[in-house]
Amino acid sequence: MTEPKAMNLRFPDPEQRAAIAAAAKQEGVSMQEYILSAAYARATAVEQRFLEGFKESMARSGAAFAAEPSSVDPSPEQRAAEQQARAELERRNQGQAA
């Protein structure tokens, strides 16, 4: 069995490499471990956000199916509130993507 290869840690920006090296040193871990830990934390945060959104969606779907047939069609006020909430969510998502 061969030894696993180390990550190739090339950084085009020397300042970026120095900042990561300093952060890794402060944490008391190698640069590779620091970068992998940060990537894992980011991935699990994305997963958690997806799961929260999914749970909210399931709750809304359950409420819609449990509603009386006459209350399924939203009022104009409810439609306006939903559109406002959707626009705010899109603005928030655009801000986080940047």
C-alpha positions as CSV (number, residue, x, y, z in Angstrom):
1,M,0.0,0.0,0.0
2,T,1.4,3.4,-1.0
3,E,1.6,6.5,1.2
4,P,-1.1,9.1,0.5
5,K,0.3,12.2,-1.2
6,A,0.2,15.5,0.6
7,M,-2.0,18.3,-0.7
8,N,-0.3,20.6,-3.2
9,L,-0.5,23.9,-1.4
10,R,0.4,26.5,-4.1
11,F,-0.8,30.0,-3.6
12,P,-0.5,32.6,-6.3
13,D,-0.7,35.4,-3.6
14,P,2.2,35.2,-1.1
15,E,0.1,37.3,1.4
16,Q,-2.7,34.8,1.2
17,R,-0.3,32.0,2.0
18,A,1.2,33.9,4.9
19,A,-2.2,34.7,6.3
20,I,-3.2,31.0,6.1
21,A,0.1,29.9,7.6
22,A,-0.3,32.3,10.5
23,A,-3.8,31.1,11.2
24,A,-2.7,27.5,11.0
25,K,0.1,28.2,13.4
26,Q,-2.2,30.0,15.8
27,E,-4.5,27.0,15.8
28,G,-1.5,24.7,16.3
29,V,-2.1,22.6,13.1
30,S,-0.5,22.1,9.7
31,M,-1.6,24.3,6.8
32,Q,-3.1,21.2,5.2
33,E,-5.2,20.3,8.3
34,Y,-6.3,24.0,8.7
35,I,-7.5,24.2,5.1
36,L,-9.2,20.8,5.2
37,S,-10.9,21.8,8.5
38,A,-12.1,25.1,7.0
39,A,-13.4,23.3,3.9
40,Y,-15.3,20.8,6.1
41,A,-16.8,23.5,8.3
42,R,-18.0,25.4,5.2
43,A,-19.5,22.2,3.7
44,T,-21.3,21.3,6.9
45,A,-22.6,24.9,7.2
46,V,-24.0,24.6,3.6
47,E,-25.5,21.2,4.4
48,Q,-27.1,22.6,7.6
49,R,-28.6,25.5,5.7
50,F,-30.0,23.2,3.1
51,L,-31.6,21.0,5.8
52,E,-33.1,24.0,7.5
53,G,-34.6,25.2,4.3
54,F,-35.9,21.7,3.5
55,K,-37.6,21.5,7.0
56,E,-39.2,24.8,6.4
57,S,-40.5,23.7,3.0
58,M,-41.8,20.5,4.5
59,A,-43.7,22.5,7.2
60,R,-45.2,24.8,4.6
61,S,-46.2,21.8,2.4
62,G,-47.8,20.1,5.4
63,A,-49.7,23.2,6.3
64,A,-51.0,23.6,2.7
65,F,-52.2,20.0,2.5
66,A,-53.9,20.3,6.0
67,A,-55.7,23.5,5.1
68,E,-59.4,23.6,4.2
69,P,-60.0,23.7,0.5
70,S,-61.5,27.2,0.8
71,S,-58.4,28.5,2.5
72,V,-56.0,27.1,-0.1
73,D,-56.3,30.1,-2.4
74,P,-54.4,32.9,-0.8
75,S,-55.8,36.4,-0.3
76,P,-54.3,39.4,-2.1
77,E,-52.7,40.4,1.2
78,Q,-51.1,37.0,1.7
79,R,-49.9,37.0,-1.9
80,A,-48.3,40.4,-1.4
81,A,-46.6,39.2,1.9
82,E,-45.3,36.1,0.1
83,Q,-43.9,38.1,-2.8
84,Q,-42.2,40.5,-0.3
85,A,-40.7,37.6,1.7
86,R,-39.5,35.9,-1.5
87,A,-37.8,39.2,-2.7
88,E,-36.2,39.6,0.7
89,L,-34.9,36.0,0.6
90,E,-33.5,36.6,-2.8
91,R,-31.7,39.8,-1.7
92,R,-30.3,37.9,1.3
93,N,-29.1,35.1,-0.9
94,Q,-27.5,37.5,-3.4
95,G,-25.7,39.2,-0.6
96,Q,-24.2,35.9,0.7
97,A,-23.2,34.8,-2.7
98,A,-21.0,37.9,-3.1
